[in-house]
Amino acid sequence: MTADDFETLTVDQYASEAARTDQRKGSGTIGFTMLGLFGETGSLLAEAKKKQRDAASYLGYAEAVAEEIGDVLWYLAAIARRHRLALSDIAAAALKTDRPYAEGTNESLSLHALQPAHIPLAKAPMPEFEHSLLALASEVGLLAREIEGGNSTRHRADVAERLVAVTRCLIRASTDSGITIEAAAIKNLQKIFDRWPRERIFPPAFDADKNAEEQLPRSMQIDIYERKVRGQDYVFQRSRGVYVGDRLTDNAIEPDDYRFHDVFHYAYVAVLGWSPVIRALLRLKRKSDPKLDDAEDGARAILIEEGVTSWLFGQAQQLNFFEDVKRGGLPLDMLKHVRQFVAGYEADRCPLWLWEEAILQGYAAFRFLQKNRRARITIDFARHRLRIKELPQ
């Protein structure tokens, strides 16, 4: 593709794509959406504050600002949509201080056209950025007051004017921060479709090009059961009559059933096609590729997987082990933390929605084991499922 083939993202194209990931649609959710706009504006202010406070140690400032600007834009699009207002009309009015909002033919207005052609990159918050952020926060407050108290026939038009003012401040803040709104919007779409995809397309296995003796199992049945040995509860695992790994305890002062935690590793195999822990357990390391063997299948990768699993377990304990969480319901920040855990390893290529599948399936199996103390689980990588059923006595 050449530069001449590149098509800029229009304001309305962004708004249309963003609408696909709106989990709370309808005019009755305006209050929730307004809270979201408040929250993301506050997060944008927080990024500037953190960079000032921890200038030497705070990394990723520009990336974080771009993400927060994209989130603010998403909520602006959602509020406009709930009031049946075109975001392109709002943006067009925001470009000129003397231009009131008017419904028109702004479908071709691009995000790129909202800012100067060349914006210098800012590695730290400048005074101009601070002022424009405070102005943005002020206008968001006025928008909230208008939405909360507007009952007149002019309410929709008044909301439009307030949205124009907020958008104008967002454009100015983006320019002052050295971030293009277009880049922030593209980053935002990538993030939300990473979490809530248009279509769930499972990626190929990481070891698809390896011989069978170096591949994680595509299908495997494991019996997991609890048994007392000299008064101590242990968990044992067997596959086709052969014991898998060592017998397990909770390794904790207070019992919490963590001895069943290998079920999470099996879920990673079934859904993600990834688990350095199970590779080591079943002796399936990719020895034919020394780099993969050392990095992706080595001791450090194993520790990272165990770290992810232990951290998630701590989160799950506070949320009833995700019993009431449906698909799409795990917190985005939680999934982003998981991505940070595995950064630099092959598992960070797994989309966030796929991580959620693995986590929820693993915890469904864990809850079954908590209740029954024994089960037969089946890895079904072809369908990306971890199946579980009662284990005959």
C-alpha positions in Angstrom: 0.0 0.0 0.0 1.4 3.4 -0.9 0.8 6.7 0.8 -1.7 7.7 -2.0 -3.8 4.6 -1.1 -4.2 5.6 2.5 -7.6 6.7 3.5 -8.0 8.8 6.6 -10.6 7.8 9.3 -13.6 10.1 9.2 -15.3 11.2 12.4 -18.5 9.3 11.5 -16.6 6.2 10.6 -15.1 6.2 14.0 -18.4 6.9 15.7 -20.0 4.0 13.7 -17.2 1.6 14.7 -17.3 2.7 18.3 -21.1 2.1 18.5 -20.4 -1.6 17.8 -18.8 -2.0 21.2 -21.4 -0.1 23.1 -22.5 -2.6 25.8 -25.2 -0.3 27.2 -27.2 1.0 24.3 -30.3 3.2 24.5 -31.2 6.7 25.8 -31.9 5.3 29.3 -28.1 4.8 29.8 -27.2 8.5 29.4 -26.3 8.8 33.1 -24.0 5.8 33.0 -22.3 7.2 29.9 -21.9 10.6 31.5 -20.2 8.9 34.4 -17.9 7.3 31.9 -17.0 10.6 30.4 -16.3 12.1 33.8 -14.1 9.1 34.7 -12.0 9.2 31.5 -11.6 13.0 31.8 -10.4 12.5 35.3 -8.0 9.8 34.2 -6.5 12.2 31.6 -5.9 14.7 34.3 -4.3 12.0 36.5 -1.8 11.1 33.7 -0.6 14.7 33.7 -0.4 14.8 37.5 1.5 11.5 37.7 4.0 12.6 35.1 4.7 15.8 37.0 4.9 14.0 40.4 7.0 11.1 39.2 8.8 12.6 36.2 11.8 10.3 36.3 10.1 7.1 37.1 6.7 7.3 35.2 7.0 5.5 31.9 4.5 5.4 29.0 3.2 8.9 29.4 2.5 9.6 25.8 0.9 6.2 25.2 -1.3 6.6 28.3 -2.5 10.1 27.2 -3.3 8.8 23.8 -5.4 6.0 25.3 -7.3 8.3 27.6 -8.0 10.8 24.8 -9.4 7.9 22.8 -11.6 6.9 25.7 -12.9 10.4 26.1 -13.7 10.5 22.4 -15.6 7.2 22.7 -17.9 8.5 25.4 -18.4 11.8 23.5 -19.6 9.6 20.5 -21.8 7.6 22.8 -23.5 10.7 24.4 -24.0 12.2 20.9 -25.5 9.0 19.7 -27.9 8.8 22.6 -29.1 12.3 21.7 -29.4 11.4 18.0 -26.6 13.9 17.2 -24.0 13.3 14.5 -20.5 13.4 15.9 -19.2 14.9 12.6 -21.6 17.8 13.0 -20.4 18.4 16.5 -16.7 18.2 15.4 -17.3 20.6 12.5 -18.8 23.2 14.8 -15.9 22.7 17.2 -13.4 23.7 14.6 -14.5 27.3 14.6 -15.3 29.3 17.8 -17.9 31.4 16.0 -19.7 28.5 14.3 -22.8 27.2 16.2 -23.9 23.6 15.9 -25.9 22.8 12.8 -27.0 19.6 11.3 -25.4 19.3 7.9 -23.4 17.3 5.5 -20.2 16.7 7.4 -19.9 12.9 6.7 -16.6 13.4 4.9 -14.9 15.3 7.8 -11.8 13.4 8.8 -10.3 13.2 12.3 -7.0 14.3 10.7 -8.6 17.5 9.7 -9.4 18.5 13.3 -5.8 19.5 14.1 -2.8 21.2 12.5 -0.9 19.1 10.0 2.2 19.0 12.2 2.1 18.6 16.0 5.3 18.4 18.0 5.5 15.4 20.3 5.4 16.4 24.0 7.3 14.0 26.4 5.9 15.8 29.5 2.9 17.9 30.3 3.3 21.5 29.2 1.6 24.5 30.8 -0.7 24.8 27.7 -1.8 21.1 28.2 -2.6 21.7 31.8 -4.8 24.7 31.0 -6.6 22.9 28.2 -7.2 19.9 30.5 -8.8 22.0 33.2 -10.9 23.7 30.5 -12.0 20.3 29.3 -12.9 19.2 32.8 -14.9 22.4 33.3 -16.9 21.9 30.1 -17.6 18.3 30.9 -19.1 19.5 34.2 -21.3 22.0 32.3 -22.4 19.2 29.9 -23.4 17.0 32.9 -25.5 19.8 34.4 -27.2 20.3 31.1 -28.0 16.6 30.7 -29.1 16.3 34.3 -31.4 19.3 34.3 -32.6 19.7 30.7 -36.3 19.2 30.2 -37.1 22.0 27.7 -37.9 21.6 24.0 -34.5 23.1 23.4 -32.7 20.4 25.4 -31.3 18.5 22.5 -29.9 21.7 20.9 -28.4 22.8 24.2 -26.7 19.4 24.7 -25.3 19.8 21.1 -23.8 23.1 22.0 -22.3 21.7 25.2 -20.9 18.8 23.3 -19.3 21.2 20.8 -17.6 23.0 23.6 -16.3 19.8 25.1 -15.1 18.6 21.7 -13.3 21.9 21.1 -11.5 21.5 24.4 -10.6 17.9 23.7 -9.1 18.9 20.3 -7.1 21.7 22.0 -5.9 19.3 24.7 -4.8 16.7 22.2 -2.9 19.3 20.2 -1.2 20.7 23.3 -0.3 17.1 24.4 1.3 16.3 21.0 -1.2 13.6 20.3 -3.3 13.5 17.2 -7.0 12.7 17.7 -6.8 10.4 14.7 -4.0 8.3 16.3 -5.9 8.2 19.6 -9.1 7.1 17.8 -7.3 4.3 15.9 -5.7 3.2 19.2 -9.1 3.2 20.9 -10.7 1.1 18.2 -7.8 -1.4 18.4 -8.3 -1.7 22.1 -12.1 -2.0 22.1 -12.1 -4.6 19.4 -9.3 -6.5 21.1 -11.7 -6.7 24.0 -15.1 -6.9 22.2 -14.4 -8.1 18.7 -16.6 -7.8 15.6 -16.0 -11.5 15.1 -14.3 -14.1 17.3 -11.6 -15.6 15.1 -9.3 -17.9 17.1 -5.6 -17.6 16.2 -3.6 -20.6 15.2 -1.6 -22.6 17.8 1.8 -21.2 18.7 3.3 -24.6 18.0 1.3 -25.3 14.8 4.6 -25.7 12.8 6.2 -28.1 15.2 6.2 -31.9 15.2 3.6 -33.7 17.4 6.2 -34.5 20.1 6.7 -30.7 20.6 3.0 -29.7 20.5 0.7 -29.1 23.4 -2.1 -31.6 23.4 -5.0 -30.9 21.1 -7.1 -33.4 23.0 -6.4 -34.8 26.4 -8.4 -36.2 29.3 -7.2 -35.7 32.9 -8.8 -37.1 36.1 -8.4 -34.8 39.0 -9.3 -35.9 42.5 -8.6 -35.3 46.2 -7.3 -37.9 48.6 -6.1 -37.9 52.2 -2.6 -39.1 52.9 -1.7 -39.4 56.6 -4.4 -36.8 57.4 -3.3 -34.3 54.8 -5.5 -33.5 51.8 -3.7 -33.8 48.4 -4.8 -33.4 44.8 -3.7 -36.0 42.4 -4.0 -36.0 38.6 -4.0 -38.9 36.2 -4.2 -39.3 32.4 -4.8 -42.7 30.9 -3.7 -44.3 34.2 -0.4 -42.3 34.4 0.1 -39.7 37.2 0.6 -36.2 35.9 3.0 -34.0 38.0 3.3 -34.1 41.8 0.5 -34.3 44.4 -0.6 -30.8 45.4 -1.6 -28.9 48.5 -2.7 -25.3 48.9 0.7 -24.1 50.1 -1.1 -21.6 52.3 -1.8 -21.2 56.0 -5.5 -20.8 55.4 -7.0 -23.5 53.0 -8.3 -21.9 49.8 -8.4 -24.9 47.4 -5.5 -23.6 45.3 -4.4 -27.2 45.1 -6.8 -27.5 42.2 -5.1 -24.6 40.3 -3.6 -26.8 37.6 -7.1 -26.6 36.0 -6.2 -23.0 35.1 -3.1 -24.2 33.2 -5.2 -26.7 31.3 -7.7 -24.0 30.4 -4.8 -22.0 28.9 -3.9 -25.0 26.8 -7.5 -25.6 25.7 -8.3 -22.0 24.8 -5.0 -20.1 24.2 -2.9 -23.0 23.0 -0.3 -21.8 25.5 1.2 -23.0 28.8 4.9 -23.3 29.6 3.9 -25.0 32.8 2.1 -27.8 31.0 4.9 -28.1 28.4 7.3 -28.7 31.3 4.9 -31.1 33.0 4.3 -33.2 29.9 7.9 -32.7 28.6 6.7 -31.0 25.4 9.3 -28.2 25.2 10.3 -27.1 21.7 13.8 -28.4 21.8 14.2 -28.2 18.0 14.3 -24.4 18.4 16.8 -23.4 21.0 15.5 -19.8 21.3 11.9 -21.0 21.9 13.1 -23.7 24.3 15.1 -21.1 26.3 12.7 -18.2 26.3 9.1 -19.2 25.6 9.4 -22.6 27.3 12.0 -21.9 29.9 12.0 -21.3 33.7 11.2 -17.6 33.4 8.1 -18.2 31.2 6.9 -20.8 33.7 7.3 -18.3 36.6 5.4 -15.7 34.6 2.5 -18.1 34.0 2.4 -19.1 37.6 2.5 -15.4 38.5 -0.5 -14.6 36.3 -2.4 -17.5 37.7 -1.7 -16.6 41.3 -2.5 -12.9 40.8 -5.8 -13.8 39.0 -6.7 -16.2 41.9 -6.4 -13.3 44.3 -8.7 -11.2 42.2 -11.2 -14.1 41.8 -11.4 -14.7 45.5 -12.9 -11.2 45.9 -15.4 -11.9 43.1 -16.8 -15.2 44.2 -14.4 -16.9 41.7 -16.2 -15.2 38.8 -19.4 -17.2 39.3 -21.7 -14.5 38.2 -19.5 -13.1 35.4 -20.7 -13.6 31.9 -18.7 -13.3 28.7 -17.7 -9.7 28.2 -18.0 -9.0 31.9 -14.4 -9.3 33.2 -12.9 -5.9 34.0 -10.9 -4.5 31.1 -8.2 -3.3 33.5 -7.8 -6.9 34.8 -7.3 -8.3 31.3 -4.8 -5.5 30.6 -2.8 -6.4 33.7 -2.7 -10.0 32.4 -1.3 -8.7 29.1 1.3 -6.7 31.0 2.3 -9.9 32.9 3.1 -11.7 29.6 4.5 -8.8 27.7 7.4 -9.9 25.5 6.3 -13.5 25.4 4.2 -15.2 22.7 1.1 -15.1 24.9 0.9 -11.3 24.6 -0.4 -11.9 21.1 -3.5 -13.4 22.4 -6.4 -10.9 22.2 -8.0 -9.8 25.4 -11.3 -11.5 24.6 -9.5 -14.9 24.3 -7.8 -14.4 27.6 -11.3 -13.8 29.1 -12.5 -17.1 27.6 -9.6 -19.0 29.1 -10.0 -17.4 32.5 -13.8 -17.9 32.7 -13.6 -21.5 31.5 -10.8 -22.2 34.0 -12.8 -20.8 36.9 -16.0 -22.7 35.8 -13.9 -25.9 36.1 -12.4 -24.7 39.4 -15.8 -24.1 41.0 -16.9 -27.5 39.8 -13.9 -29.0 41.6 -14.5 -27.0 44.7 -18.0 -28.4 44.9 -17.3 -32.0 43.9 -13.6 -32.5 44.9 -13.1 -34.6 41.9 -13.7 -34.3 38.1 -12.7 -35.5 34.7 -11.6 -32.6 32.4 -11.0 -32.7 28.7 -8.9 -30.4 26.7 -10.5 -29.7 23.3 -8.3 -27.3 21.5 -10.2 -27.8 18.2 -13.2 -26.1 19.8 -11.2 -24.1 22.3 -13.1 -25.6 25.2 -12.1 -27.1 28.5 -14.8 -29.6 29.3 -15.5 -30.9 32.8 -17.8 -33.6 34.2 -18.2 -35.9 37.1 -15.5 -38.4 37.7 -16.8 -41.9 38.4 -15.8 -43.3 41.8 
